[in-house]
Every structure is written in C-alpha cells, then in structure tokens.
C-alpha cells in the first residue's frame, strides 16, 4: 500500500492531464497489475494473484448496487445536457441522481454536494455502486464531476458518467485524465 501511495504521489508531481491507454494486466506469473499512462513509466500494484483481481463485494449492498448500475447503463450514449436528467440529455450528476432516485435513494442534485454524502472509501476498497468524484478544473480545486463505479478490479476501475464532449460513456480510472483528476470515492450503499 505504501508503494502504491508513493507511486501515485510521484506521478501527480510529474504529470499533466491527458488521455491515456486503459490499464493492462501483466501476462507473466508475477502477481501484479500494471497501470500504464501515456508518456509515463509503469506503476506496479501488488495483487493477491493474477486470476483474482476483483475487489471483494459486501453482500448486503451487492444487489442494490448492481440494480443501480444496470439502471444507469440504460443511459449509455445519451448526449450531454447541462442540468439534464432524461434520455434527451443529462449531465454527470443528473445520471447519478436519477439512477439512485429510481431505487428510492435521494441524493443532492450537484456533484460537490453528493461528495458530502455516505462514507469516504479508500480507492483500493472501491466496489460496484460507489461514487467517484473528480476535480477537473485545476483553477477552482473543487469537485465538479461524478461517476458511478460499474467494475471494481484492482488496477482498473470502470465508471459510467456523462461528459460534455461524448455524453454518457464508460471510462476507466486508469485513463490518464481521470486518474489525475480523481479526488475521492464515496460509498452510499
């Protein structure tokens, strides 16, 4: 864990935000997951085994989380619309807000307010259904983007969110832009 934190801090100090390649698992017998960012050296994360990269799920929230994720995924491909909450268009917090609301879980409508809900989670403990928060405007240094975790693999966390350029899409936290904009993860379930 200490190596992971040191690697992250080193990469933050040396890099600027840009798009990157998705995470790649090592094909060797070495029990590690490799994250490779564009124009960067590899980060090696210790792993229990190459065949078991899933983060453990809590059984009490697994069903709710899966249902919320499935609901959110129906919006994939919907165009971005500031303040939108329908298939005609939606923003990042609208996607999360509507997905939880469909299962009678009320959240604030704005991502920075959502980031005050639930419990903060260490990135290595992220599960399906958790929320990832980002600071994409470095001048403001405030949370302004949210995504819903759909896959929680050590070294590759995928999330659904809505971007201004592509609408509702699935991205990986291993992508350089999202990796360096990441602020925190929170669990509501």
C-alpha positions, 0 to 999 in steps of 0.5 A: 500500500505504501508503494502504491501511495508513493507511486501515485504521489510521484506521478501527480508531481510529474504529470499533466492531464491527458488521455491515456491507454486503459490499464493492462494486466501483466501476462507473466506469473508475477502477481501484479497489475500494471497501470500504464499512462501515456508518456509515463513509466509503469506503476506496479500494484501488488495483487493477491494473484493474477486470476483474482483481481476483483475487489471483494463485494459486501453482500448486503449492498451487492444487489442494490448496487448492481440494480443501480448500475444496470439502471444507469447503463440504460443511459449509455450514449445519451448526449450531454445536457447541462442540468439534464436528467432524461434520455434527451440529455443529462449531465454527470450528476443528473445520471447519478441522481436519477439512477439512485432516485429510481431505487428510492435513494435521494441524493443532492442534485450537484456533484460537490454536494453528493461528495458530502454524502455516505462514507469516504472509501479508500480507492483500493476498497472501491466496489460496484455502486460507489461514487467517484468524484473528480476535480477537473478544473485545476483553477477552482480545486473543487469537485465538479464531476461524478461517476458511478463505479460499474467494475471494481478490479484492482488496477482498473476501475470502470465508471459510467458518467456523462461528459460534455464532449461524448455524453454518457460513456464508460471510462476507466480510472486508469485513463490518464485524465481521470486518474489525475483528476480523481479526488475521492470515492464515496460509498452510499450503499 
